[in-house]
Amino acid sequence: MYVLLLTLTLAVLHVSNARISEIPAPEPLQECYQRVETENVDSYIGSLYNWHCEHMMSGNLSSENTETSDPQAAEYIKQLYEKSLTIEAAPARRKRQSTLPRCVRKEYRMLTLEERTRYHNAINTLKRDTTVRPNKYDVIAAYHTGVNNARAHGGPGFLGWHRIYLMIYETALREVDPTVCVPYWDSTLESQLTNPSLSSIWTPEFLGTTQGAVVAGPFANWVLPNRSPLIRNVGIDGEPVTTADVTNILSRSRYEEIVTSPTVPARYDIELQHGSVHVYISGAMNRLDTAAFDPVFFMHHSFIDYIFERFRAKMTGDPAAYPTVPTNTRHASTATTGLPGGSRQIDGYAASLANRVTYEPVPTCSAAAPSCGDRFLVCQTSTGRCLPTTRTTRARRNVDNPSTLDTCENPTFGQAIQNDYCCSKTCDTNQWAMIPVRVVSVRPPKFQNYSSYPVTSGQLNRERDIYFPNSNSRIHKYIGGRLANPKTFKRCTKDSPAGQVFVYSNGINYSGYYKEYVIADHRQAVSVSIGFVGMKKPSPGDGVTKALLRAHDSCGRVCRVLCKDPASKQFKACSGAVALSDQKPHMYGASYDDAVMDLFDYASDGDCPRYNTDDFYITFFCDYHNKFPYSHQRSYN
């Protein structure tokens, strides 16, 4: 205890006397990291696990409690919950008449044009209905924020909590139009495409805009309660759910083998795998506190609920029994969900709730019967699967190679990332400071040959590329010989000469997220890039803002973080959790303009500016070890 108090005291003293300084990683974050301490990263994607742990951290650190929201809003959610319990359950014959018939949920593309139009209209009706402040849609979405996110994520309550939440949302839609049921988006269909972001689901008939503010489609020009536009950055990072993910989950036989806990391997964790779609769509979906404000959230969770139901139908044991795994008090079976109406975590597993919905499977096809029943799906006769058509090609009746549906090798590479610049409830670029960061990238393991060969005695030696670490003894000793092959996103079958490394910040004592990327030269054994990552500006005087800084490459491999030691000026492994103070001279810019001009001193020599390396506090080192870089480090102080 004395050591802990001394460490925290020194950390506080350090913060008060520095512009940027390291602080201890939040305890919930470190606990989450340690769950994969014994797992090799060849079995799960590191950046996805980072996202998972960071959102567990945000929910547990949140001071916002949705239970204390507007009483009118709470009463509306309570009424929806109670009404959802009156929906007809199987078997269909009941002694009393139900308020609403049982819902049949279909894959989004299997809705008829009329069904899809009714569904979109019902959502927009909720968004326009201000009889409950600020509107009915936003009131429902707001219950997926704050402390409720700690109740909804990070434990066995995940599946049941979202089942109850989905029923509440569906009931609201059916109050507008009783024919409407929430469709599911089976994103494994997109995962079969070389470029999933080109799927026809991202057209005005369906989900609309993929990049930046949503200005096309049924949810065009939507505004969130914080007055930020609805934003997406589809396909820049993350990926849709893969068929392998679903197969892994369904290969287990008990809930205890698929819910988040210290005993469940990452590749079987349904909550972890679901996060990839949040990252893939990004924008509002990238943060759990804003995710539900994009209607695609509910279709994604309808698909996760479908996987839950498929698992429930095949599992051993009682499907209504709450999983008995090591967890926290918020995920105890009798703990509250935080949703008005008095529901408990165990209630989400009830058979009566499951029986109020049925799922219609995605159609299959064959060479003899190649129709997929919709012009937006095309038959891959070799597998019998129906795949999405793309925005850039004409639909054909069948296709044996899904990559032929694509016309661009990598449409998202180099695309701008649109940030919302929101700090808690205010969205303004002027609230953000820009921190320069250095990114050191080791050549990826899969990038074996750049076809640049040495010449010896006039002879070209095609057996080894001069840049490849294994071709150089000293480089191989310190770099090449330590490389592992972490699991990567499906699209990363090989590495290209140029790659992306995403750098981002996640607020600790404020709610805010900022993401950008740098370009890495994969030809070189080691390359160096610079970038800038945003963080909330500290208040003048004693104000300090705290955030977690992280980086990973576009394939999902996580980088280690190094902080500059104030005494030796050398970079050493650190937590990546930092505090920013207003003390001068600043090691950050008050704007992007300031950050660049501080780093490159044009004032001293306009023709050849001085490169001010003193402004770097953070260096990300991107290599490829077989262990998650933070799981085994208990303390960084």
C-alpha positions as CSV (number, residue, x, y, z in Angstrom):
1,M,0.0,0.0,0.0
2,Y,2.8,2.4,0.9
3,V,4.5,1.8,-2.5
4,L,1.2,2.4,-4.3
5,L,0.6,5.7,-2.5
6,L,4.2,6.8,-3.1
7,T,3.8,6.0,-6.8
8,L,0.6,7.9,-7.1
9,T,2.0,10.8,-5.2
10,L,5.1,11.0,-7.5
11,A,2.8,10.8,-10.5
12,V,0.8,13.8,-9.3
13,L,3.9,15.7,-8.6
14,H,5.2,14.9,-12.0
15,V,2.0,16.1,-13.6
16,S,2.1,19.4,-11.9
17,N,5.6,20.1,-13.2
18,A,5.5,18.9,-16.8
19,R,3.8,19.8,-20.1
20,I,3.2,16.1,-21.0
21,S,3.8,13.3,-18.5
22,E,3.1,9.7,-18.1
23,I,0.5,8.6,-15.6
24,P,-0.5,5.0,-14.5
25,A,-2.8,3.1,-16.8
26,P,-6.3,2.9,-15.3
27,E,-6.8,-0.3,-13.4
28,P,-9.8,-1.6,-15.4
29,L,-7.7,-1.3,-18.5
30,Q,-4.8,-3.2,-17.1
31,E,-7.1,-5.9,-15.8
32,C,-8.6,-6.4,-19.2
33,Y,-5.1,-6.6,-20.8
34,Q,-4.0,-9.3,-18.4
35,R,-6.8,-11.6,-19.7
36,V,-4.7,-12.4,-22.7
37,E,-1.4,-12.6,-20.9
38,T,-0.9,-16.3,-21.8
39,E,-2.4,-16.1,-25.3
40,N,-0.4,-15.7,-28.5
41,V,-1.5,-12.9,-30.8
42,D,-1.8,-15.3,-33.7
43,S,-5.2,-16.3,-32.4
44,Y,-6.9,-12.8,-32.2
45,I,-6.5,-9.3,-33.6
46,G,-4.5,-7.1,-31.2
47,S,-6.1,-3.7,-32.2
48,L,-9.6,-5.2,-31.7
49,Y,-8.6,-6.3,-28.3
50,N,-7.3,-2.8,-27.6
51,W,-10.6,-1.3,-28.6
52,H,-12.5,-3.8,-26.4
53,C,-10.4,-3.0,-23.3
54,E,-10.5,0.7,-23.8
55,H,-14.3,0.7,-23.9
56,M,-14.4,-1.4,-20.8
57,M,-12.2,1.3,-19.2
58,S,-14.4,4.1,-20.4
59,G,-17.6,2.5,-19.1
60,N,-16.1,1.8,-15.7
61,L,-14.6,5.3,-15.3
62,S,-17.8,7.1,-16.5
63,S,-19.5,9.4,-14.0
64,E,-22.6,9.7,-16.2
65,N,-25.5,7.6,-14.9
66,T,-28.4,7.2,-17.2
67,E,-30.7,6.2,-14.3
68,T,-30.8,9.9,-13.3
69,S,-31.9,11.1,-16.8
70,D,-35.1,13.0,-17.5
71,P,-38.0,11.4,-15.7
72,Q,-40.1,11.7,-18.8
73,A,-37.5,9.8,-20.8
74,A,-37.2,7.1,-18.1
75,E,-41.0,6.7,-18.1
76,Y,-41.0,6.3,-21.9
77,I,-38.4,3.5,-21.8
78,K,-40.2,1.8,-18.9
79,Q,-43.4,1.9,-20.9
80,L,-41.7,0.4,-23.9
81,Y,-40.1,-2.3,-21.8
82,E,-43.4,-3.3,-20.2
83,K,-45.1,-3.4,-23.6
84,S,-42.3,-5.5,-25.0
85,L,-43.2,-8.2,-22.4
86,T,-46.7,-8.5,-23.9
87,I,-45.5,-9.5,-27.3
88,E,-46.8,-12.9,-28.3
89,A,-44.4,-15.7,-27.4
90,A,-44.2,-19.2,-28.8
91,P,-46.3,-21.2,-28.9
92,A,-48.7,-18.9,-30.8
93,R,-51.9,-20.0,-28.9
94,R,-52.3,-18.0,-25.7
95,K,-55.1,-17.5,-23.2
96,R,-54.9,-13.8,-23.4
97,Q,-54.6,-11.6,-26.5
98,S,-51.2,-10.1,-27.0
99,T,-50.7,-6.4,-27.8
100,L,-48.3,-7.2,-30.7
101,P,-47.7,-10.4,-32.7
102,R,-44.3,-12.1,-32.6
103,C,-41.6,-10.5,-34.8
104,V,-39.9,-12.3,-37.6
105,R,-36.5,-10.6,-38.2
106,K,-35.1,-10.8,-41.7
107,E,-31.7,-10.0,-43.2
108,Y,-31.8,-6.3,-44.2
109,R,-31.5,-7.0,-47.9
110,M,-34.4,-9.6,-47.8
111,L,-36.9,-6.9,-46.9
112,T,-39.2,-6.0,-49.7
113,L,-39.1,-2.4,-51.0
114,E,-42.3,-1.7,-49.0
115,E,-40.9,-3.3,-45.8
116,R,-37.7,-1.4,-46.1
117,T,-39.5,1.9,-46.7
118,R,-41.7,1.3,-43.7
119,Y,-38.7,0.4,-41.6
120,H,-36.8,3.6,-42.6
121,N,-39.9,5.7,-42.1
122,A,-40.5,4.3,-38.6
123,I,-37.0,5.2,-37.5
124,N,-37.2,8.7,-38.9
125,T,-40.6,9.2,-37.2
126,L,-39.0,8.4,-33.9
127,K,-36.2,10.8,-34.7
128,R,-38.7,13.6,-35.4
129,D,-41.0,12.9,-32.5
130,T,-40.1,15.5,-29.8
131,T,-42.9,14.6,-27.4
132,V,-40.2,13.1,-25.3
133,R,-37.1,15.3,-25.2
134,P,-35.0,15.6,-27.3
135,N,-36.7,13.0,-29.5
136,K,-37.8,9.4,-29.0
137,Y,-34.9,7.9,-31.0
138,D,-32.2,9.8,-29.1
139,V,-33.8,9.0,-25.8
140,I,-33.5,5.2,-26.6
141,A,-30.0,5.7,-27.9
142,A,-28.9,7.6,-24.8
143,Y,-29.4,4.5,-22.7
144,H,-26.4,3.0,-24.3
145,T,-24.1,5.5,-22.6
146,G,-22.3,6.2,-19.4
147,V,-22.4,3.7,-16.6
148,N,-24.9,1.6,-18.6
149,N,-22.1,0.7,-20.9
150,A,-20.3,-0.9,-18.0
151,R,-23.5,-2.9,-17.4
152,A,-23.9,-3.8,-21.1
153,H,-20.3,-4.7,-21.8
154,G,-17.4,-6.6,-20.3
155,G,-19.1,-9.6,-18.9
156,P,-21.9,-12.2,-19.3
157,G,-24.6,-9.6,-19.3
158,F,-23.6,-8.5,-22.8
159,L,-25.9,-10.8,-24.7
160,G,-29.0,-10.5,-22.4
161,W,-28.6,-6.7,-21.9
162,H,-28.6,-6.0,-25.6
163,R,-31.5,-8.5,-26.2
164,I,-33.6,-6.4,-23.8
165,Y,-32.4,-3.2,-25.3
166,L,-33.2,-4.4,-28.9
167,M,-36.7,-5.4,-27.8
168,I,-37.3,-1.9,-26.3
169,Y,-36.2,-0.3,-29.6
170,E,-38.2,-2.7,-31.7
171,T,-41.3,-2.0,-29.6
172,A,-40.9,1.8,-30.2
173,L,-40.7,1.2,-33.9
174,R,-43.9,-0.9,-33.8
175,E,-45.8,1.8,-31.9
176,V,-45.2,3.8,-35.1
177,D,-45.9,0.9,-37.5
178,P,-47.0,-2.5,-36.1
179,T,-45.7,-4.2,-39.3
180,V,-42.1,-3.3,-38.6
181,C,-39.5,-5.6,-37.1
182,V,-35.8,-4.8,-36.7
183,P,-33.9,-6.5,-39.6
184,Y,-30.4,-7.9,-39.0
185,W,-27.3,-7.0,-41.0
186,D,-25.3,-10.2,-41.7
187,S,-21.9,-8.6,-42.2
188,T,-20.3,-11.9,-42.9
189,L,-21.8,-11.4,-46.4
190,E,-19.6,-8.3,-46.8
191,S,-16.6,-10.2,-45.4
192,Q,-16.6,-12.4,-48.5
193,L,-15.8,-9.4,-50.7
194,T,-12.2,-8.2,-51.3
195,N,-13.4,-4.7,-50.6
196,P,-16.4,-4.8,-48.2
197,S,-16.9,-1.1,-48.2
198,L,-17.9,-1.3,-51.9
199,S,-21.0,-3.4,-51.0
200,S,-24.3,-2.2,-52.3
201,I,-25.5,-2.0,-48.7
202,W,-23.7,1.4,-48.6
203,T,-26.0,3.0,-51.2
204,P,-28.9,5.4,-50.7
205,E,-31.4,2.5,-50.8
206,F,-29.9,1.1,-47.7
207,L,-27.4,2.7,-45.3
208,G,-26.1,5.6,-47.4
209,T,-22.9,7.5,-46.9
210,T,-19.7,5.7,-45.9
211,Q,-17.3,8.6,-45.4
212,G,-17.7,11.7,-43.3
213,A,-21.0,13.3,-42.4
214,V,-24.0,11.1,-43.6
215,V,-25.6,13.1,-46.4
216,A,-27.2,10.3,-48.4
217,G,-29.6,7.5,-47.6
218,P,-32.5,7.2,-45.1
219,F,-30.5,8.8,-42.3
220,A,-29.1,11.7,-44.2
221,N,-28.3,14.9,-42.3
222,W,-29.0,13.3,-38.9
223,V,-27.6,15.3,-36.0
224,L,-26.7,13.8,-32.6
225,P,-27.7,15.4,-29.3
226,N,-24.3,17.0,-29.0
227,R,-25.1,18.8,-32.3
228,S,-22.4,16.8,-34.1
229,P,-23.5,15.4,-37.5
230,L,-23.8,11.6,-37.8
231,I,-20.3,10.5,-39.0
232,R,-18.9,7.3,-40.5
233,N,-15.5,6.2,-41.7
234,V,-16.4,2.9,-43.2
235,G,-13.6,0.4,-44.1
236,I,-10.6,2.4,-43.0
237,D,-10.0,0.2,-40.0
238,G,-11.6,-2.9,-38.6
239,E,-13.6,-5.4,-40.7
240,P,-17.1,-7.0,-40.9
241,V,-17.7,-10.2,-38.8
242,T,-16.2,-13.1,-40.6
243,T,-17.6,-16.6,-41.1
244,A,-14.6,-17.9,-39.2
245,D,-15.6,-15.7,-36.2
246,V,-19.2,-17.2,-36.2
247,T,-17.9,-20.7,-36.7
248,N,-15.5,-20.3,-33.7
249,I,-18.3,-19.1,-31.5
250,L,-20.8,-21.8,-32.5
251,S,-18.1,-24.5,-32.0
252,R,-18.5,-24.0,-28.2
253,S,-21.3,-25.7,-26.3
254,R,-21.9,-23.5,-23.1
255,Y,-22.4,-19.8,-22.5
256,E,-19.4,-19.9,-20.2
257,E,-17.2,-20.5,-23.3
258,I,-18.3,-17.4,-25.3
259,V,-18.9,-14.5,-22.9
260,T,-16.2,-12.1,-21.8
261,S,-14.4,-13.5,-18.7
262,P,-10.8,-14.2,-17.7
263,T,-11.3,-17.9,-18.7
264,V,-12.6,-17.4,-22.3
265,P,-10.0,-17.3,-25.1
266,A,-10.3,-14.2,-27.2
267,R,-11.2,-16.0,-30.4
268,Y,-14.4,-17.4,-28.8
269,D,-15.5,-14.2,-27.1
270,I,-18.6,-13.0,-29.0
271,E,-18.4,-9.5,-27.4
272,L,-14.8,-9.1,-28.5
273,Q,-15.6,-10.2,-32.1
274,H,-18.7,-7.9,-32.3
275,G,-16.4,-4.9,-31.7
276,S,-14.8,-5.3,-35.1
277,V,-17.9,-3.9,-36.9
278,H,-18.0,-0.9,-34.6
279,V,-14.4,-0.1,-35.6
280,Y,-15.1,-0.9,-39.3
281,I,-18.0,1.6,-39.5
282,S,-16.2,4.0,-37.2
283,G,-17.4,7.6,-36.7
284,A,-20.3,7.5,-34.2
285,M,-20.2,3.7,-34.1
286,N,-16.5,3.7,-33.0
287,R,-17.4,4.8,-29.5
288,L,-19.9,3.0,-27.3
289,D,-21.3,6.2,-25.9
290,T,-22.4,7.4,-29.4
291,A,-22.8,4.1,-31.3
292,A,-26.6,3.7,-30.8
293,F,-27.1,7.1,-32.4
294,D,-26.4,5.5,-35.8
295,P,-29.3,3.1,-36.7
296,V,-26.9,0.6,-38.1
297,F,-26.1,-0.2,-34.5
298,F,-29.4,-1.9,-34.0
299,M,-29.1,-4.0,-37.2
300,H,-25.6,-5.1,-36.2
301,H,-26.9,-6.1,-32.7
302,S,-29.8,-7.9,-34.2
303,F,-27.3,-10.0,-36.0
304,I,-25.3,-10.6,-32.8
305,D,-28.6,-11.6,-31.2
306,Y,-29.3,-14.0,-34.1
307,I,-25.9,-15.7,-33.4
308,F,-26.9,-15.8,-29.7
309,E,-30.2,-17.5,-30.7
310,R,-28.4,-20.0,-32.9
311,F,-26.0,-20.8,-30.0
312,R,-28.9,-21.1,-27.6
313,A,-30.6,-23.6,-29.9
314,K,-27.6,-26.0,-30.0
315,M,-26.0,-25.5,-26.6
316,T,-25.8,-28.1,-23.8
317,G,-27.5,-27.2,-20.5
318,D,-30.3,-24.9,-19.7
319,P,-30.5,-22.0,-22.3
320,A,-32.1,-19.7,-19.6
321,A,-29.3,-20.3,-17.1
322,Y,-27.2,-17.2,-16.6
323,P,-23.4,-17.9,-17.3
324,T,-21.4,-18.6,-14.2
325,V,-18.0,-17.0,-14.9
326,P,-15.7,-14.8,-12.9
327,T,-17.0,-11.3,-13.3
328,N,-17.7,-7.9,-11.6
329,T,-20.8,-7.0,-9.6
330,R,-22.4,-5.1,-12.5
331,H,-22.6,-8.5,-14.3
332,A,-24.0,-10.5,-11.5
333,S,-27.1,-12.4,-12.5
334,T,-29.3,-10.2,-10.2
335,A,-27.7,-6.9,-11.0
336,T,-29.8,-4.2,-12.6
337,T,-29.5,-3.6,-16.3
338,G,-29.9,0.2,-15.6
339,L,-32.9,0.2,-18.0
340,P,-36.1,1.5,-16.5
341,G,-38.6,-1.2,-15.8
342,G,-36.6,-3.1,-13.2
343,S,-35.0,-5.7,-15.5
344,R,-32.0,-7.7,-14.2
345,Q,-29.1,-9.2,-16.1
346,I,-30.5,-12.7,-15.9
347,D,-33.8,-11.6,-17.5
348,G,-32.0,-11.2,-20.8
349,Y,-31.5,-15.0,-21.0
350,A,-35.1,-15.9,-20.2
351,A,-36.8,-18.3,-22.6
352,S,-40.0,-16.1,-22.7
353,L,-37.9,-13.2,-24.1
354,A,-36.2,-15.4,-26.7
355,N,-39.5,-16.8,-27.9
356,R,-40.9,-13.4,-28.7
357,V,-38.7,-13.2,-31.9
358,T,-37.8,-15.6,-34.7
359,Y,-35.1,-15.2,-37.3
360,E,-35.4,-15.9,-41.0
361,P,-32.1,-17.2,-42.3
362,V,-30.2,-15.7,-45.2
363,P,-31.1,-17.6,-48.4
364,T,-28.7,-20.1,-50.0
365,C,-28.3,-20.9,-53.7
366,S,-26.8,-23.4,-56.1
367,A,-26.0,-23.7,-59.8
368,A,-29.4,-25.3,-60.3
369,A,-31.2,-22.6,-58.3
370,P,-28.9,-19.5,-58.5
371,S,-31.5,-17.0,-57.4
372,C,-30.9,-15.2,-54.0
373,G,-34.3,-13.6,-54.0
374,D,-33.0,-10.1,-54.2
375,R,-31.3,-7.9,-56.8
376,F,-28.7,-6.8,-54.2
377,L,-27.5,-10.3,-53.6
378,V,-25.7,-12.6,-56.1
379,C,-25.1,-16.3,-56.0
380,Q,-21.6,-17.7,-55.5
381,T,-22.4,-21.2,-56.9
382,S,-19.2,-22.8,-55.8
383,T,-20.1,-22.3,-52.1
384,G,-23.9,-21.9,-52.3
385,R,-23.7,-18.5,-50.6
386,C,-25.5,-15.3,-51.5
387,L,-23.1,-12.4,-51.6
388,P,-23.7,-8.6,-51.9
389,T,-23.5,-6.9,-55.2
390,T,-21.2,-3.8,-55.2
391,R,-21.7,-0.2,-55.8
392,T,-19.4,-0.2,-58.8
393,T,-20.5,-3.3,-60.8
394,R,-23.7,-4.6,-62.4
395,A,-25.2,-7.5,-60.5
396,R,-24.9,-10.9,-62.2
397,R,-26.9,-14.0,-61.4
398,N,-23.9,-15.9,-60.1
399,V,-20.2,-15.4,-59.4
400,D,-17.5,-18.0,-58.5
401,N,-14.9,-15.5,-57.3
402,P,-16.2,-12.7,-55.0
403,S,-13.2,-10.5,-55.8
404,T,-14.6,-10.1,-59.3
405,L,-17.3,-8.0,-57.8
406,D,-14.7,-5.4,-56.9
407,T,-13.1,-2.8,-59.1
408,C,-10.6,-1.2,-56.9
409,E,-7.8,-2.9,-55.0
410,N,-7.8,-0.8,-51.9
411,P,-10.3,2.1,-52.0
412,T,-9.9,3.2,-48.4
413,F,-6.1,3.5,-48.3
414,G,-5.1,7.1,-47.9
415,Q,-8.7,8.2,-47.3
416,A,-9.2,11.0,-44.8
417,I,-10.5,10.2,-41.3
418,Q,-13.3,12.5,-40.2
419,N,-13.2,13.2,-36.4
420,D,-16.2,14.7,-34.6
421,Y,-13.9,16.8,-32.3
422,C,-16.3,16.2,-29.4
423,C,-15.2,16.6,-25.8
424,S,-18.1,15.3,-23.6
425,K,-21.1,17.3,-24.9
426,T,-19.3,20.0,-26.9
427,C,-17.9,19.5,-30.4
428,D,-15.4,22.1,-31.5
429,T,-11.9,21.8,-33.1
430,N,-10.7,24.7,-31.0
431,Q,-11.0,22.5,-27.9
432,W,-8.3,20.2,-29.1
433,A,-4.5,20.4,-28.7
434,M,-2.3,18.5,-31.3
435,I,0.5,16.3,-30.0
436,P,3.4,15.4,-32.4
437,V,4.2,11.6,-32.3
438,R,6.9,9.6,-33.9
439,V,6.1,6.2,-35.4
440,V,8.9,3.6,-35.9
441,S,7.8,0.7,-38.0
442,V,9.6,-2.6,-38.5
443,R,9.1,-4.3,-41.8
444,P,6.0,-6.6,-41.5
445,P,6.7,-10.3,-41.5
446,K,4.6,-11.1,-44.6
447,F,6.5,-8.6,-46.7
448,Q,9.3,-10.8,-47.8
449,N,10.6,-9.3,-51.0
450,Y,10.8,-5.9,-52.5
451,S,12.8,-7.2,-55.5
452,S,15.8,-5.0,-54.8
453,Y,18.8,-7.4,-54.9
454,P,22.5,-7.1,-54.1
455,V,25.1,-7.5,-56.7
456,T,28.3,-9.5,-56.0
457,S,31.1,-9.7,-58.6
458,G,28.7,-8.4,-61.2
459,Q,26.1,-11.1,-60.5
460,L,22.6,-10.3,-59.3
461,N,21.6,-12.4,-56.3
462,R,17.9,-13.0,-56.5
463,E,17.8,-15.1,-53.4
464,R,17.7,-12.2,-51.0
465,D,16.3,-8.7,-51.0
466,I,18.8,-6.2,-49.6
467,Y,16.1,-4.6,-47.3
468,F,14.8,-7.8,-45.8
469,P,16.0,-8.2,-42.1
470,N,17.1,-11.8,-42.6
471,S,19.5,-10.7,-45.3
472,N,21.5,-8.6,-42.9
473,S,23.1,-10.2,-39.9
474,R,23.0,-7.3,-37.4
475,I,19.4,-6.3,-38.4
476,H,18.3,-9.9,-38.2
477,K,19.8,-10.3,-34.7
478,Y,17.8,-7.4,-33.3
479,I,14.8,-7.2,-35.5
480,G,14.3,-10.0,-38.0
481,G,14.9,-12.9,-35.6
482,R,12.2,-11.6,-33.2
483,L,9.3,-11.3,-35.6
484,A,6.1,-13.3,-35.0
485,N,3.0,-13.5,-37.2
486,P,0.1,-11.9,-35.3
487,K,-3.4,-12.5,-36.6
488,T,-4.5,-9.8,-39.0
489,F,-7.7,-8.6,-40.6
490,K,-8.9,-10.8,-43.5
491,R,-7.9,-8.2,-46.1
492,C,-4.2,-8.4,-45.0
493,T,-3.2,-11.5,-47.0
494,K,0.0,-9.7,-47.8
495,D,1.7,-6.5,-47.0
496,S,2.1,-3.7,-49.6
497,P,5.2,-1.5,-49.9
498,A,3.4,1.4,-48.2
499,G,1.2,0.9,-45.1
500,Q,-0.8,2.8,-42.6
501,V,-0.3,3.2,-38.8
502,F,-3.3,4.6,-37.0
503,V,-2.5,6.8,-34.0
504,Y,-5.3,7.8,-31.6
505,S,-6.2,9.2,-28.2
506,N,-9.0,8.1,-25.9
507,G,-10.0,10.4,-23.1
508,I,-9.6,9.3,-19.5
509,N,-10.9,12.3,-17.5
510,Y,-13.0,13.5,-20.4
511,S,-15.2,11.8,-23.1
512,G,-13.5,12.2,-26.4
513,Y,-11.7,10.3,-29.1
514,Y,-9.4,11.3,-31.9
515,K,-7.9,9.2,-34.7
516,E,-5.4,9.8,-37.5
517,Y,-2.8,7.8,-39.4
518,V,0.7,8.0,-40.8
519,I,2.3,6.3,-43.8
520,A,4.9,3.6,-43.1
521,D,7.5,2.5,-45.7
522,H,7.3,-1.3,-45.6
523,R,10.3,-1.7,-47.9
524,Q,12.8,-0.7,-45.3
525,A,13.8,-2.9,-42.4
526,V,12.9,0.1,-40.2
527,S,11.1,3.3,-41.2
528,V,10.2,6.4,-39.3
529,S,7.1,8.6,-39.7
530,I,5.7,11.5,-37.8
531,G,2.0,12.4,-37.1
532,F,-0.2,14.4,-34.9
533,V,-2.8,13.1,-32.5
534,G,-5.5,15.3,-30.9
535,M,-6.2,15.6,-27.1
536,K,-8.5,17.9,-25.2
537,K,-6.7,21.2,-24.4
538,P,-5.9,21.6,-20.7
539,S,-7.6,24.5,-18.9
540,P,-5.3,27.5,-18.1
541,G,-3.7,27.2,-14.6
542,D,-3.9,23.9,-12.9
543,G,-6.2,22.2,-15.4
544,V,-4.9,18.8,-16.6
545,T,-6.4,16.5,-19.2
546,K,-5.7,12.8,-19.3
547,A,-5.9,10.4,-22.2
548,L,-4.6,7.0,-23.5
549,L,-2.4,7.2,-26.6
550,R,-2.2,4.1,-28.8
551,A,-1.2,3.0,-32.3
552,H,-1.7,0.0,-34.5
553,D,-1.2,-0.7,-38.2
554,S,-3.9,-1.2,-40.8
555,C,-3.7,-5.0,-40.4
556,G,-4.5,-4.7,-36.7
557,R,-1.1,-5.3,-35.2
558,V,-0.6,-3.3,-32.0
559,C,2.4,-1.0,-31.5
560,R,4.2,-0.5,-28.3
561,V,4.4,3.0,-26.8
562,L,7.6,4.7,-25.5
563,C,7.7,7.9,-23.5
564,K,10.6,10.3,-23.2
565,D,12.4,10.1,-19.8
566,P,12.6,13.7,-18.5
567,A,16.1,13.0,-17.0
568,S,17.9,11.0,-19.6
569,K,15.8,12.3,-22.6
570,Q,15.7,8.7,-23.8
571,F,12.5,6.9,-24.8
572,K,11.4,4.0,-22.5
573,A,8.5,1.6,-22.5
574,C,5.5,3.3,-20.8
575,S,1.8,2.9,-20.2
576,G,0.7,5.4,-23.0
577,A,-1.6,7.1,-20.4
578,V,-0.6,10.7,-20.3
579,A,-1.5,14.0,-18.6
580,L,-1.4,17.3,-20.5
581,S,-0.9,20.5,-18.6
582,D,-1.0,24.1,-19.6
583,Q,2.6,24.8,-18.4
584,K,4.9,26.5,-20.9
585,P,6.8,25.8,-23.0
586,H,4.2,23.5,-24.5
587,M,5.2,20.2,-26.0
588,Y,2.1,20.4,-28.2
589,G,0.3,22.8,-30.5
590,A,-2.8,24.7,-29.7
591,S,-3.9,23.8,-33.3
592,Y,-2.6,21.7,-36.1
593,D,-1.0,24.8,-37.6
594,D,0.9,25.5,-34.3
595,A,2.0,21.9,-33.9
596,V,3.5,21.7,-37.4
597,M,5.2,25.1,-37.1
598,D,6.6,24.2,-33.7
599,L,8.0,21.0,-35.0
600,F,9.5,22.5,-38.1
601,D,11.2,25.8,-37.2
602,Y,10.8,27.9,-40.4
603,A,11.6,31.1,-38.4
604,S,15.3,30.2,-38.1
605,D,15.7,29.3,-41.7
606,G,12.8,29.6,-44.2
607,D,14.6,27.5,-46.8
608,C,15.7,24.7,-44.5
609,P,13.7,24.6,-41.3
610,R,15.2,23.1,-38.1
611,Y,13.6,19.9,-37.1
612,N,12.7,20.3,-33.4
613,T,13.0,16.7,-32.0
614,D,12.6,18.0,-28.4
615,D,8.9,18.4,-29.0
616,F,8.4,14.6,-29.2
617,Y,7.2,13.0,-26.0
618,I,5.7,9.8,-27.5
619,T,7.2,7.3,-29.9
620,F,5.3,4.3,-31.1
621,F,7.4,1.2,-31.9
622,C,5.5,-1.1,-34.3
623,D,7.1,-4.5,-34.4
624,Y,5.5,-8.0,-34.4
625,H,6.0,-10.0,-31.2
626,N,3.8,-13.0,-30.3
627,K,2.4,-11.4,-27.1
628,F,0.0,-8.5,-26.6
629,P,2.4,-5.6,-25.8
630,Y,0.7,-4.5,-22.6
631,S,-0.7,-7.7,-21.0
632,H,2.4,-8.7,-19.0
633,Q,3.3,-5.2,-17.7
634,R,1.8,-4.6,-14.3
635,S,3.3,-1.2,-13.7
636,Y,5.0,1.4,-15.8
637,N,6.3,3.6,-12.9
